[in-house]
Amino acid sequence: MVTVLPFELPGKKESRQAGRDRVWAVVAMIGRRRRIASVHASREAALADCQWRREQVVAYARFLEDARDPAPDYHIALIYKGELPKGWMPMPALGILHGRFI
């Protein structure tokens, strides 16, 4: 089962301005750290991506145990496009960026 999280960037209060586009984000969490892994126009696409990412974590469980880093846990959240950081890029399924976990 995929959890839908409220998503709020640190230091920013959620604003409800009309006319701002919202998208579904797949959010990777390790402990209290949150990172947007991917974004989708529909909830169904976000759910499918979230499920796929969770399956990848299960498939590579042995590798992740050997790395001694916690595996990311994936959820979905409805966010504003403007909340995406500048230069944001989709994250790999296992949460490894440049040899480091998120």
N, C-alpha and C positions, 0 to 999 in steps of 0.2 A: 504494500500500500504506500502510495506517495503522499507526503504531507504538504499542504499548501501553507507556506510561512508568510507572515507579514514581513516586509523587507524595508528596512530604513537604514540609510547610510549613516555611519558615525558622524556626529556633529551636525546633521541636517534633520530638520523636522519635516515630516511629510506635508507637502502642500497639495491642496486640492484645486489647482487652477484648471479652469475649463480650457479645452483645446489642446491639452498636452496629450501626446500619444502614449498609451500604455502597452506593454508587451509582457509576455510570459517569460520568465527567466528560470533557468535551472541553476540552483544555488548549491555550491559545494561547501561543506562545513567540516572543519577539523577543530574540535573543541569549540572555542568561541569565535574562531576566525571564519569569515564568510567571504566567498569570492564568486562572482557570477561566471558560471561555466559556459553557458550558451543562452541565446534568446530566441524566442519563437513568436510568431504572430497569433497562433492559436494555443489554447490550453491542451488540446489533444496532442499536438506536436511536442509540446513541452513534457507532457506525461510520457510519451513514447521515448523521447531522448533521455529523460530521467531514468526510466526503467532500463534502457540500454546501458547507461553509465553504471547503474547498480550491478547489472549482470557482468560487466567488465571487471568491476572490483571483486566480485565473487570468483570469477575465472582466474584472476591473478592473485588470489589470496595468499598463496605460498610465497610468491615474489614479494608481496607487501610485508609479510611477516619477516622475511629475511632482511628487508631494508630497515626494519625496526622503526619505521615511521607509521603513524596511524593512517589508515585509509580514509579518503573523504566519504562523507555521507551526503547523499543528494536529496534535495527537496525542490519544490517549485514555488515561485512567488510572482505576484503581479507588480511590475515596476514601471516607472516612467522612463522613456528612452533617454531623457536628459540626465538620469542618474548613472548612466554608464560612464565610467572614467574615460578621459581622452586616451586614444590609442588602445582601447580595449580590444582584445582578440579572444576568440573562443578557446577554452581550456581543454587539454587532453582528458580523456575519460578517467585515467588513474590519478589525475591531479598533479602530475609531475611536469613542472615547467623548468627547462634548462637544468635538468638533473636534480631539482629540488622540489619537495612537496609544497603545497600552498601554505 
